[in-house]
Every structure is written in structure tokens, then in C-alpha cells.
Amino acid sequence: MAFVRACDLSELESDTPKRVELDGTPVSVVRTEGEVFAINDICSHANVSLSEGEVEDCQIECWLHGSAFDLRTGKPSGLPATRPVPVYPVQIEGGSVHVDVTASLTQES
């Protein structure tokens, strides 16, 4: 795995997405429900940033059309999005959040 430092854990406010760019990939890093998640920052329905949306119940909502994506699986919970968004493995080391954007955890179904 190729983990890259994304940010300090202290930079993450609960339920507030933080957009970072890792090896050319836009990523939204989210701290919620006691865990840290990393999801591709681009909505699969429209080319907009998910980090501008709200987080609730371990989902991130696209601000433009309201599709929500599960932070654990990347799967959309409703229309208009029908395709999942890639989610990435996260490691916490010494107060830093590291993400591997080369290893998507998302499974197409």
C-alpha cells in the first residue's frame, strides 16, 4: 500500500469534510462517529466537490443534487446518483492521517 500524509488529525472537525489533493486525486477526509474516512471528492453524478456538502449518519451529501454517499462503501443511498464513489484506506500515525489513493475499497455492484 502507498499511504500518503493527508493532514493532521487535529485539523479535522467532527462531521466537517476537509478537501485534500493526494497524488493528483481530490479526496474528502471526514472525521465522524469516532472514525476517519477518505472518499473521492468528486460526486459520481455531477462533477462537483463532495467536501462542500454535509455529513450525517456516516454519509456525505452532494450539495448540488442531494445524493448521499456512504463513507464506508462509497455507495449512493438515493438518486440521482447511481454509481459509487471510491473510498480509500486510512491510517492514523503519530497524529497524522494517511490515505492510500491507489487502493480503492469501493466495490461496484
N, C-alpha and C positions, 0 to 999 in steps of 0.2 A: 504494500500500500504506500501511497505517496502523500502523506499528510503534510499540509502547509498551514502555517500560522494564519488565522483569520482575524483575531482580535483578542483583547484581554477579556477574561470572564467578567471583570468589574465594569466593562463598557456596556454590558447587556442589561437593560432594564426588563423586568418581567413583562411578558406579553407585548413587547415593542420590538418589531423586526429591525435588524441592522443590516444594511446592504454593504457587501464587500465584493471585490473582484479578485478571484484566485486563478492564476494561470489563464487569464482571459475569459473566465467563466463568471458571470454575475450570480452571486449567492446571497440568499437572505438567511441570516443566522438569528435564531429565535430561542430565547430562554422562557420556558413555560412549564407549568406543572412539575417543577423541580428538575427538569431536564433541559438539555441544549440540543437543538435540531438545526440542520442545514438543508435548505431546499433551493433548487434553482430559482432565481429571482424573476424569471420571465413566465407569465401566465401562458398555458398551452392553448388558450382560446384566442387571446389577443396579445399583441406584443407590448405588454405593459409590465411595470415593476410590481411584483407582489409585496415588496418591502414597504410600499406605500399603503398597504391595506391593514386591516385589523386582525388581531389574533384572539381567538376564543375557542375553548373546548378542544385544544390541540389541533386547531385548523387555522390556516391563514386565508383571508378572503381577498380576492381581487377587487380593488376599489372601483374598477370601471364597469363591470357587468355583474358582480356579486358571486361569481363562482368561488367556492371554498375548497381548499386542498388540505388533506390530512398531512400533518408534518412528519408522521412516521412512515407513511407509504407513498405520499405524493398523489394519491388518487383523489379525483374530484368528488365532491359529495352532491353535486347537482349541476344542472345546466346553467349557462350554456356550454361550459367546458365538458368535454367527453374523454380527453386524454390526460393521463397523469403527468405530473411534473417530476423530474428527477430529484431524489433526496440522496444525501451523501453521508458517509460515516463521519462521526465526530469523536475526537479525543480531547480530554482536558488534561493538560500537563503544566504544572507549576503556575497555575493561574491564567494560562493562555488556552484559547480554543483553537484546535487544529482540525482541518477538514480535508478529506480526500475527494477531490472532484473527479478523479479518474475511476472511481468505483461507485457507480450509482446503485442504490439499494432498491430502486423502483422496479417493479415487475409489471410489464404490460399484461393486461388481461382481456 
